[in-house]
Amino acid sequence: MPRGSSPKRERQYEKIEKSQRSRGTSPKRAKEIAARTVNKQRARSGEAKTASRQSLRDMSSSRRGGLRSHSGSGGPTRDQLYAEAKRRGVKGRSKMNKAELEKAVG
């Protein structure tokens, strides 16, 4: 957590990390998920100095978790895979579906 984080965000981080650990996630991955979730919430509420476009446009972490709770993780979304493919310079990415993007980003 960044310095100066509110006690609320600290509690949120701890709760998410504990929840991930109880699901069997590795400690390193649990900390990463908790940090990303809290940082996204901070960006959305204006607490962070900077915010990525994705943090502001994407659906909230709590809603996404609720939608996926019945089927497990499911991995990254198609939009996230597309963004990664774009960052890596994958050709033909705009016509790829999720499975093809997963294979290309691999």
Backbone as ProteinMPNN parsed JSONL, in Angstrom:
{"seq_chain_A": "MPRGSSPKRERQYEKIEKSQRSRGTSPKRAKEIAARTVNKQRARSGEAKTASRQSLRDMSSSRRGGLRSHSGSGGPTRDQLYAEAKRRGVKGRSKMNKAELEKAVG", "coords_chain_A": {"N_chain_A": [[0.848, -1.193, 0.0], [0.469, 2.269, -0.752], [2.177, 5.011, 0.85], [0.451, 6.935, 3.286], [-2.053, 5.949, 2.843], [-5.526, 5.529, 3.429], [-7.063, 4.357, 6.483], [-9.275, 2.825, 5.849], [-8.71, 1.827, 3.279], [-6.492, 0.295, 3.9], [-7.66, -1.695, 5.509], [-9.342, -2.801, 3.596], [-7.465, -3.846, 1.789], [-6.225, -5.811, 3.431], [-8.407, -7.522, 3.907], [-9.044, -8.448, 1.318], [-6.654, -9.711, 0.618], [-6.56, -11.727, 2.585], [-8.851, -13.161, 1.905], [-8.164, -14.112, -0.645], [-6.013, -15.766, 0.042], [-7.365, -17.687, 1.533], [-8.637, -19.003, -0.465], [-6.663, -20.43, -1.578], [-4.72, -19.202, -3.074], [-1.394, -18.232, -3.945], [0.855, -16.562, -1.635], [2.244, -14.361, -2.756], [0.798, -13.823, -5.122], [-1.708, -13.282, -3.994], [-1.197, -10.901, -2.606], [-0.637, -9.254, -4.777], [-3.103, -9.214, -6.175], [-4.739, -8.044, -4.23], [-3.49, -5.52, -3.939], [-3.769, -4.436, -6.537], [-6.556, -4.302, -6.769], [-7.282, -2.553, -4.666], [-5.826, -0.274, -5.424], [-7.105, 0.34, -7.807], [-9.646, 1.01, -6.891], [-8.962, 3.252, -5.38], [-8.134, 4.962, -7.431], [-10.522, 5.292, -8.863], [-12.072, 6.665, -7.001], [-10.792, 9.036, -6.767], [-8.688, 9.311, -5.007], [-6.115, 8.667, -5.679], [-3.11, 10.016, -7.148], [-2.674, 9.79, -9.888], [-4.487, 8.187, -12.545], [-5.178, 5.392, -14.555], [-6.649, 5.114, -17.823], [-8.011, 2.739, -18.168], [-8.578, 1.974, -15.523], [-10.515, 3.805, -14.873], [-12.542, 3.409, -16.773], [-13.199, 0.675, -16.936], [-15.285, -2.018, -15.637], [-16.269, -2.108, -12.172], [-14.208, -3.637, -9.656], [-15.507, -5.106, -7.69], [-17.983, -5.68, -8.851], [-17.215, -7.166, -11.111], [-16.039, -9.373, -9.857], [-18.288, -10.438, -8.628], [-19.782, -11.195, -10.845], [-18.252, -13.227, -11.86], [-18.097, -15.07, -9.876], [-19.382, -17.535, -9.767], [-18.088, -19.226, -11.5], [-15.387, -19.438, -10.99], [-12.041, -18.157, -11.501], [-11.523, -17.585, -14.344], [-9.714, -16.095, -15.736], [-7.995, -13.405, -17.541], [-9.923, -10.73, -19.054], [-11.29, -10.376, -22.405], [-10.795, -7.809, -23.347], [-8.639, -7.075, -21.734], [-6.735, -8.928, -22.59], [-6.545, -8.105, -25.241], [-5.435, -5.542, -24.914], [-2.937, -6.255, -23.89], [-1.929, -7.684, -26.078], [-1.793, -5.617, -27.924], [0.13, -4.019, -26.685], [2.304, -5.696, -27.004], [2.534, -5.716, -29.718], [1.144, -7.471, -31.469], [0.086, -8.711, -34.532], [-2.988, -8.431, -36.371], [-4.729, -8.523, -34.24], [-7.196, -7.264, -33.772], [-9.144, -8.741, -34.996], [-9.234, -11.064, -33.637], [-10.595, -13.564, -31.431], [-11.29, -14.222, -27.906], [-9.989, -16.663, -27.207], [-8.087, -16.91, -29.25], [-6.578, -14.61, -28.792], [-5.563, -15.238, -26.256], [-3.876, -17.348, -26.948], [-2.086, -16.007, -28.639], [-0.915, -14.121, -26.945], [-0.023, -15.741, -24.952]], "CA_chain_A": [[0.0, 0.0, 0.0], [1.234, 3.508, -0.766], [2.172, 5.779, 2.093], [-0.671, 7.861, 3.414], [-3.326, 5.313, 2.523], [-6.503, 5.649, 4.512], [-7.289, 3.1, 7.227], [-10.282, 2.047, 5.126], [-8.027, 1.097, 2.193], [-5.648, -0.717, 4.539], [-8.555, -2.804, 5.88], [-9.799, -3.423, 2.352], [-6.326, -4.628, 1.307], [-6.075, -6.982, 4.289], [-9.547, -8.412, 3.698], [-8.908, -9.08, -0.005], [-5.512, -10.626, 0.691], [-6.97, -12.877, 3.403], [-9.821, -13.914, 1.11], [-7.426, -14.819, -1.693], [-5.237, -16.83, 0.679], [-8.273, -18.769, 1.924], [-8.986, -19.723, -1.699], [-5.512, -21.225, -1.998], [-3.82, -18.414, -3.908], [-0.077, -18.062, -3.333], [0.961, -15.277, -0.923], [2.673, -13.304, -3.682], [-0.335, -13.51, -6.006], [-2.76, -12.689, -3.16], [-0.81, -9.509, -2.369], [-0.77, -8.535, -6.05], [-4.528, -9.018, -6.44], [-5.233, -7.067, -3.253], [-2.947, -4.198, -4.265], [-4.393, -3.95, -7.772], [-7.961, -3.985, -6.492], [-7.341, -1.344, -3.836], [-5.349, 0.861, -6.219], [-8.155, 0.686, -8.765], [-10.69, 1.708, -6.132], [-8.424, 4.572, -5.043], [-8.15, 5.766, -8.652], [-11.915, 5.607, -9.184], [-12.642, 7.608, -6.038], [-10.032, 10.282, -6.797], [-7.687, 9.34, -3.94], [-4.789, 8.503, -6.267], [-2.656, 11.184, -7.903], [-2.895, 9.496, -11.304], [-5.364, 7.036, -12.789], [-5.165, 4.953, -15.946], [-7.958, 5.132, -18.484], [-8.652, 1.448, -17.908], [-9.113, 1.988, -14.162], [-11.705, 4.646, -14.816], [-13.588, 2.943, -17.682], [-13.524, -0.733, -16.733], [-16.277, -2.25, -14.579], [-15.65, -2.139, -10.855], [-13.663, -4.928, -9.246], [-16.509, -5.857, -6.926], [-18.995, -6.178, -9.788], [-16.603, -8.212, -11.928], [-15.912, -10.547, -8.992], [-19.621, -11.0, -8.447], [-20.223, -11.84, -12.079], [-17.444, -14.417, -12.123], [-17.972, -15.885, -8.676], [-19.928, -18.875, -9.957], [-17.282, -20.065, -12.384], [-13.962, -19.345, -10.697], [-11.294, -17.013, -11.988], [-11.809, -17.294, -15.742], [-8.581, -15.416, -16.343], [-8.2, -12.026, -17.975], [-11.001, -10.495, -20.01], [-10.849, -10.207, -23.779], [-10.236, -6.465, -23.462], [-7.313, -7.081, -21.115], [-5.863, -9.663, -23.505], [-6.342, -7.241, -26.403], [-4.497, -4.494, -24.513], [-1.617, -6.876, -23.801], [-1.505, -7.973, -27.452], [-1.444, -4.32, -28.518], [1.404, -3.629, -26.093], [3.347, -6.556, -27.578], [2.589, -5.528, -31.171], [0.615, -8.643, -32.172], [-0.634, -8.342, -35.76], [-4.294, -9.047, -36.566], [-5.393, -8.697, -32.934], [-8.561, -6.737, -33.737], [-10.075, -9.749, -35.504], [-9.1, -12.275, -32.829], [-11.491, -13.746, -30.287], [-10.563, -14.357, -26.648], [-9.113, -17.834, -27.251], [-6.961, -16.595, -30.143], [-5.735, -13.64, -28.087], [-4.852, -15.971, -25.21], [-2.814, -18.096, -27.603], [-1.106, -15.056, -29.163], [-0.221, -13.483, -25.822], [0.542, -16.924, -24.372]], "C_chain_A": [[0.881, 1.24, 0.0], [1.183, 4.209, 0.589], [0.982, 6.72, 2.111], [-2.002, 7.258, 3.035], [-4.263, 5.42, 3.717], [-6.645, 4.306, 5.236], [-8.311, 2.201, 6.522], [-9.618, 1.214, 4.033], [-7.104, 0.025, 2.753], [-6.485, -1.935, 4.917], [-9.026, -3.554, 4.643], [-8.703, -4.329, 1.788], [-6.191, -5.923, 2.1], [-7.186, -8.003, 4.05], [-9.427, -9.167, 2.372], [-7.773, -10.097, 0.018], [-5.883, -11.894, 1.462], [-7.941, -13.773, 2.617], [-9.121, -14.729, 0.029], [-6.623, -15.983, -1.117], [-6.133, -17.998, 1.068], [-8.733, -19.581, 0.713], [-7.823, -20.539, -2.241], [-4.558, -20.496, -2.918], [-2.482, -18.262, -3.194], [0.008, -16.696, -2.65], [1.328, -14.114, -1.845], [1.514, -12.857, -4.572], [-1.471, -12.841, -5.227], [-2.464, -11.215, -2.895], [-0.981, -8.675, -3.625], [-2.237, -8.226, -6.349], [-5.096, -7.961, -5.504], [-4.763, -5.658, -3.601], [-3.604, -3.621, -5.509], [-5.837, -3.516, -7.533], [-8.083, -2.686, -5.714], [-6.887, -0.124, -4.639], [-6.384, 1.299, -7.241], [-9.277, 1.459, -8.071], [-10.234, 3.117, -5.757], [-8.466, 5.492, -6.259], [-9.573, 6.199, -8.998], [-12.501, 6.664, -8.265], [-11.865, 8.917, -5.97], [-8.986, 10.392, -5.707], [-6.27, 9.244, -4.49], [-4.41, 9.747, -7.062], [-2.887, 11.004, -9.394], [-3.791, 8.272, -11.424], [-5.308, 6.679, -14.262], [-6.579, 5.017, -16.517], [-8.724, 3.856, -18.185], [-9.274, 1.416, -16.512], [-10.419, 2.763, -14.085], [-12.857, 4.107, -15.66], [-14.086, 1.536, -17.383], [-14.575, -0.895, -15.628], [-15.563, -2.405, -13.243], [-15.217, -3.555, -10.49], [-14.704, -5.764, -8.523], [-17.583, -6.426, -7.841], [-18.43, -7.329, -10.618], [-16.466, -9.493, -11.109], [-17.244, -11.224, -8.784], [-20.11, -11.721, -9.676], [-19.493, -13.151, -12.323], [-17.433, -15.403, -10.968], [-18.461, -17.312, -8.873], [-19.011, -19.788, -10.749], [-15.794, -19.992, -12.107], [-13.338, -18.151, -11.388], [-11.619, -16.653, -13.427], [-10.708, -16.553, -16.453], [-8.903, -14.003, -16.774], [-9.338, -11.906, -18.989], [-10.433, -10.356, -21.413], [-10.203, -8.845, -23.962], [-8.843, -6.385, -22.848], [-6.304, -7.815, -21.993], [-5.542, -8.825, -24.739], [-5.313, -6.152, -26.088], [-3.074, -5.042, -24.421], [-1.068, -7.186, -25.186], [-1.074, -6.69, -28.157], [-0.086, -3.864, -28.005], [2.563, -4.42, -26.692], [3.451, -6.455, -29.097], [2.117, -6.72, -31.977], [-0.212, -8.176, -33.37], [-1.963, -9.088, -35.849], [-5.112, -9.203, -35.301], [-6.845, -8.242, -32.932], [-9.586, -7.759, -34.216], [-10.044, -11.041, -34.694], [-10.172, -12.336, -31.747], [-10.64, -13.994, -29.044], [-9.567, -15.515, -26.692], [-7.883, -17.564, -28.121], [-6.017, -15.597, -29.498], [-4.931, -14.309, -26.989], [-3.658, -16.727, -25.796], [-1.711, -17.171, -28.085], [-0.268, -14.425, -28.049], [0.565, -14.546, -25.036], [1.364, -16.808, -23.194]], "O_chain_A": [[1.916, 1.272, 0.666], [0.251, 4.012, 1.37], [0.563, 7.235, 1.074], [-2.992, 7.981, 2.914], [-3.83, 5.403, 4.869], [-6.376, 3.251, 4.661], [-8.225, 0.975, 6.59], [-9.925, 0.032, 3.877], [-6.948, -1.038, 2.151], [-6.078, -3.072, 4.678], [-9.101, -4.782, 4.638], [-8.981, -5.448, 1.359], [-6.06, -7.001, 1.521], [-6.931, -9.206, 3.998], [-9.677, -10.37, 2.308], [-7.911, -11.207, -0.496], [-5.555, -13.002, 1.038], [-7.845, -14.999, 2.671], [-9.448, -15.896, -0.186], [-6.561, -17.057, -1.715], [-5.734, -19.157, 0.955], [-9.17, -20.723, 0.86], [-7.964, -21.251, -3.235], [-3.665, -21.12, -3.492], [-2.443, -18.173, -1.967], [-0.697, -15.768, -3.046], [0.782, -13.018, -1.723], [1.281, -11.662, -4.751], [-2.124, -11.934, -5.743], [-3.364, -10.377, -2.951], [-1.416, -7.525, -3.558], [-2.573, -7.105, -6.731], [-5.845, -7.083, -5.933], [-5.549, -4.712, -3.562], [-3.957, -2.442, -5.533], [-6.277, -2.483, -8.039], [-8.889, -1.821, -6.057], [-7.496, 0.941, -4.544], [-6.526, 2.49, -7.514], [-9.789, 2.443, -8.606], [-11.021, 4.062, -5.808], [-8.796, 6.671, -6.133], [-9.798, 7.346, -9.384], [-13.329, 7.47, -8.689], [-12.227, 9.813, -5.206], [-8.44, 11.476, -5.497], [-5.323, 9.69, -3.843], [-5.276, 10.448, -7.586], [-3.254, 11.952, -10.088], [-3.848, 7.434, -10.524], [-5.383, 7.557, -15.121], [-7.566, 4.98, -15.783], [-9.937, 3.883, -17.975], [-10.373, 0.89, -16.335], [-11.317, 2.412, -13.32], [-14.022, 4.315, -15.319], [-15.268, 1.243, -17.56], [-14.733, -0.013, -14.784], [-14.394, -2.788, -13.194], [-15.792, -4.538, -10.959], [-14.779, -6.979, -8.711], [-18.046, -7.546, -7.624], [-19.093, -8.349, -10.805], [-16.745, -10.581, -11.613], [-17.324, -12.452, -8.765], [-20.781, -12.748, -9.572], [-20.044, -14.076, -12.92], [-16.82, -16.465, -11.071], [-17.982, -18.218, -8.191], [-19.145, -21.01, -10.674], [-15.003, -20.451, -12.931], [-14.042, -17.235, -11.813], [-11.965, -15.504, -13.7], [-10.765, -16.395, -17.672], [-9.951, -13.461, -16.424], [-9.667, -12.864, -19.689], [-9.22, -10.231, -21.584], [-9.187, -8.724, -24.646], [-7.966, -5.706, -23.38], [-5.159, -7.383, -22.127], [-4.411, -8.831, -25.225], [-4.427, -5.874, -26.897], [-2.12, -4.377, -24.824], [0.117, -6.98, -25.448], [-0.095, -6.687, -28.903], [0.749, -3.383, -28.771], [3.662, -3.894, -26.868], [4.353, -7.039, -29.698], [2.635, -6.965, -33.066], [-1.106, -7.342, -33.226], [-2.052, -10.248, -35.446], [-6.095, -9.945, -35.29], [-7.652, -8.774, -32.17], [-10.767, -7.657, -33.882], [-10.743, -12.0, -35.021], [-10.603, -11.311, -31.217], [-9.412, -13.979, -29.118], [-8.425, -15.364, -26.26], [-6.77, -17.948, -27.764], [-4.799, -15.712, -29.634], [-3.756, -13.996, -26.798], [-2.572, -16.743, -25.216], [-0.53, -17.498, -27.963], [0.937, -14.225, -28.201], [1.657, -14.289, -24.531], [1.857, -17.813, -22.683]]}, "name": "protein", "num_of_chains": 1, "seq": "MPRGSSPKRERQYEKIEKSQRSRGTSPKRAKEIAARTVNKQRARSGEAKTASRQSLRDMSSSRRGGLRSHSGSGGPTRDQLYAEAKRRGVKGRSKMNKAELEKAVG"}
